[in-house]
Amino acid sequence: MGTLELTGRYIRTNVQVAGYTVGILLRTLVQVVFLPRKWRQTLDQMYVVGVQTLPVVLIVAIFTGMIVALQTGIELMRIGSSQSIASIVPISMCREMGPFITAIILAATVGSAMAAELGTMSVSEEILALEVMSVDPVRYLVLPRVVALAVMCPILTAFVDLVGTIGGGIVGQIHLGVDFQFYISQAVDSLRAPGHTIPLPKDFYVGLFKAFIFGITIAVIGCSSGLRAKGGALGVGQGVQRAVRNSVIMIIILGYVATWFFYFLGGS
C-alpha cells in the first residue's frame, strides 16, 4: 500500500500542477484585452527576453549550424555529395533546430528567471498583497511575460535560422570544398517552395509557428511554477527546477506534435 500510495500521490500532484498551469494559460488568454494597458511592462519584458539573450542565442546558433554542416558533410563526402549540405543545413535549422535551440536557451535563462522572480514574490507574500489590493496577478505579472515570449521567440528563431545557415556555409567553404556563394544560392532555393495554404516557405513558417508555441509554453510554465512556490528559498529553487524541467519536456513533445501535424497529417 505504501507504493500505491506514493504512486497515487505522484499522479495526483502532477495532475494538479498541469491543471493549475492550464488554468493560468486560460486566464492569460482572457486578460489579453487588457494588453494595451500593459504595453510598457510588455516592452520591458521583450527587451529582457530578446535583446539581453541575443548574444548567447547567436553564439549557440552559429556553432550549431557549423556542427550540423560538419557532421552531415563527413557522411556526404563518403558518397561524393558534400554539396548537399547547402540544402540540408538551412532546412534543418528552419524546420527543427532553430526553434528548438532558441526555446531551450530561453527556458534555461528567461523561464528560470521568471520562475525565480515570481517565486520570490510568492514566498514573500507579495502576490497575496496584490490580491488584497484587488490587482489580478495574472494580468499584472503573467500577461506581459507571456506576450513578450510569444513575440520574441519567433524573432530570435529567425536570427538563429540565418546565423546557423551562415555557420554551415562557413564550414562548407573551409572543410568541405563547397563554394559559399553556391551554398547561399542553394540554401535560398531549398527554402523557396511555399506551402499549399500559406504563400510562404513552409519550413520557415512551420519553424516560426513552433517558436511561437514554445514561447507561450515557456512563459506559462515559468510563471505557473513561480506562483506555486512555497517554503522560502528552498521552494523558490524547486520552482525554478520544475519550470526548466517541465519546459524542456513540453518543448520536445510539442515539437514532435507540430512536425507530425504539418508534415504527416497534411496541414499546411
C-alpha positions in Angstrom: 0.0 0.0 0.0 3.0 2.3 0.5 4.0 2.0 -3.1 0.4 2.5 -4.3 0.0 5.5 -2.0 3.2 7.1 -3.3 2.2 6.4 -6.9 -1.2 7.9 -6.4 0.2 10.9 -4.7 2.7 11.5 -7.5 -0.1 11.2 -10.2 -2.4 13.5 -8.2 0.3 16.1 -7.7 1.2 16.2 -11.4 -2.4 16.4 -12.5 -2.9 19.3 -10.1 0.2 21.1 -11.4 -1.0 20.5 -15.0 -4.5 21.8 -14.2 -3.1 24.9 -12.5 -0.8 25.6 -15.4 -3.6 25.2 -17.9 -5.7 27.5 -15.8 -3.0 30.1 -15.8 -2.9 29.9 -19.6 -6.7 30.3 -19.9 -6.7 33.2 -17.5 -4.0 34.9 -19.5 -5.9 34.5 -22.8 -8.9 36.1 -21.1 -6.7 39.0 -20.0 -5.3 39.8 -23.5 -8.0 42.5 -23.9 -6.1 44.5 -21.2 -2.8 44.3 -23.1 -2.8 47.9 -24.3 -2.7 49.0 -20.6 0.4 46.8 -20.1 2.4 47.9 -23.1 5.3 49.4 -21.1 5.7 46.2 -19.0 5.4 44.1 -22.1 8.2 46.2 -23.8 10.4 45.8 -20.8 9.9 42.0 -20.9 10.6 41.9 -24.6 13.9 43.7 -24.0 14.8 41.2 -21.3 13.7 38.2 -23.5 15.1 39.4 -26.8 17.9 41.9 -26.5 19.7 40.5 -23.5 19.6 36.9 -24.6 20.5 37.7 -28.3 24.3 37.3 -27.9 24.0 33.9 -26.3 21.5 32.7 -28.8 23.6 33.8 -31.8 26.8 32.2 -30.4 24.9 28.9 -30.0 23.3 29.3 -33.4 26.4 29.7 -35.4 28.1 26.7 -33.8 25.0 24.6 -34.2 24.9 25.3 -37.9 28.6 24.5 -38.1 28.2 21.2 -36.2 25.2 20.2 -38.4 27.2 21.0 -41.6 30.3 19.2 -40.3 28.7 16.1 -39.1 26.4 15.8 -42.2 29.3 16.7 -44.6 31.5 14.0 -43.2 29.0 11.4 -44.2 28.1 13.1 -47.5 31.8 13.3 -48.5 31.9 9.5 -48.5 29.3 9.3 -51.2 30.5 12.4 -53.1 27.6 14.6 -52.2 29.1 17.1 -49.9 27.3 20.0 -51.8 24.0 18.7 -50.5 24.7 20.4 -47.2 23.6 23.6 -48.9 20.0 22.2 -48.7 20.2 20.1 -45.6 21.6 22.7 -43.2 19.0 25.5 -43.9 16.1 23.1 -43.9 17.3 21.5 -40.6 17.8 24.9 -39.0 14.5 26.4 -40.1 12.3 23.3 -39.6 13.6 22.0 -36.3 17.0 23.1 -34.9 16.3 26.9 -34.9 13.1 26.8 -32.8 14.3 24.0 -30.6 17.7 25.7 -29.7 16.0 29.0 -29.2 13.4 27.5 -26.9 15.9 25.5 -24.9 18.0 28.6 -24.3 15.0 30.7 -23.3 13.7 28.0 -21.0 17.1 27.9 -19.2 17.5 31.6 -19.0 14.2 33.5 -19.2 11.9 30.8 -18.0 14.0 30.1 -14.9 14.3 33.8 -14.2 10.5 34.2 -14.4 10.0 31.3 -12.0 12.6 32.8 -9.6 11.2 36.3 -9.7 7.5 35.3 -9.2 8.5 32.6 -6.7 10.3 35.1 -4.6 7.2 37.4 -4.7 5.1 34.4 -3.8 7.0 33.3 -0.7 7.4 36.9 0.5 3.6 37.2 0.2 3.8 40.0 -2.4 1.3 38.0 -4.6 -1.1 37.9 -1.7 -0.7 41.6 -1.2 -1.6 42.2 -4.9 -4.8 40.1 -4.5 -5.7 42.0 -1.3 -5.4 45.3 -3.3 -7.7 43.7 -6.0 -4.9 43.5 -8.5 -5.1 40.4 -10.6 -1.6 38.8 -10.6 -2.2 37.1 -13.9 -3.0 40.5 -15.6 -0.2 42.3 -13.8 2.6 39.8 -13.9 1.9 36.9 -16.2 0.3 38.6 -19.3 3.3 40.8 -20.2 5.7 37.9 -19.8 3.6 35.6 -22.0 3.2 38.1 -24.7 6.8 39.1 -24.7 8.0 35.5 -25.1 5.3 34.7 -27.7 6.6 37.6 -29.8 10.3 37.4 -29.2 10.8 33.7 -29.5 9.9 33.6 -33.3 12.1 36.7 -33.9 15.0 35.1 -32.1 14.4 31.9 -34.1 14.6 33.8 -37.4 18.0 35.1 -36.3 19.1 31.6 -35.3 18.0 30.3 -38.7 20.0 32.9 -40.5 23.2 32.7 -38.4 23.1 28.9 -38.2 22.8 28.7 -42.0 25.7 31.1 -42.4 27.7 29.0 -40.0 27.0 25.9 -42.1 28.3 27.8 -45.2 31.5 28.7 -43.4 32.2 25.0 -42.6 31.3 24.1 -46.1 33.7 26.6 -47.5 36.6 25.7 -45.2 36.3 21.9 -44.7 34.1 20.5 -47.4 35.0 22.5 -50.5 31.6 24.0 -51.1 31.7 27.5 -52.5 30.0 29.9 -50.2 28.1 31.7 -52.9 26.8 28.4 -54.3 25.9 27.4 -50.8 23.8 30.5 -50.2 22.1 30.2 -53.6 21.2 26.6 -52.9 20.0 27.4 -49.4 17.6 30.1 -50.8 16.3 27.7 -53.4 15.7 24.9 -50.9 13.5 27.2 -48.8 11.7 28.8 -51.7 8.8 26.3 -52.1 5.7 27.7 -50.4 3.1 25.8 -48.5 -0.3 24.8 -50.0 -2.3 27.2 -48.0 0.2 29.9 -46.7 2.2 31.5 -49.5 5.5 31.4 -47.6 8.3 28.8 -47.4 6.7 26.0 -45.4 9.9 25.0 -43.5 10.3 28.6 -42.4 6.8 29.4 -41.2 6.5 26.0 -39.5 9.6 26.7 -37.5 8.2 30.2 -36.5 4.9 28.6 -35.5 6.8 26.2 -33.3 8.7 29.0 -31.8 5.5 30.9 -31.1 4.0 27.9 -29.3 7.3 27.3 -27.4 7.4 30.9 -26.2 3.9 30.7 -24.8 4.7 27.3 -23.2 7.9 28.5 -21.5 6.3 31.7 -20.1 3.2 30.0 -18.8 5.2 27.1 -17.2 7.7 29.5 -15.7 5.1 31.9 -14.3 3.0 29.0 -13.0 5.9 27.4 -11.2 6.8 30.7 -9.6 3.2 31.4 -8.5 3.0 28.0 -6.8 6.3 28.3 -5.0 6.1 27.9 -1.2 8.5 27.4 1.6 11.1 30.1 1.3 14.3 29.9 -0.6 14.1 26.1 -1.0 10.6 26.4 -2.5 11.9 29.0 -5.0 14.7 26.8 -6.0 12.4 23.9 -6.5 10.0 26.1 -8.5 12.9 27.1 -10.9 13.9 23.4 -11.2 10.3 22.5 -12.1 10.0 25.3 -14.6 13.1 24.3 -16.6 12.4 20.6 -16.5 8.7 20.9 -17.5 9.5 23.5 -20.2 12.1 21.2 -21.8 9.7 18.2 -21.7 6.9 20.2 -23.3 9.2 21.7 -25.9 10.2 18.2 -27.1 6.6 16.9 -27.0 5.1 19.9 -28.8 7.9 19.9 -31.3 7.0 16.4 -32.3 3.3 17.1 -32.4 3.8 20.2 -34.6 6.1 18.2 -37.0 3.6 15.4 -37.2 0.7 17.8 -37.9 2.4 19.9 -40.6 4.3 17.1 -42.4 2.3 13.9 -41.9 -1.2 15.0 -41.2 -1.2 17.2 -44.3 -1.9 20.5 -42.6 -0.1 23.4 -44.3 
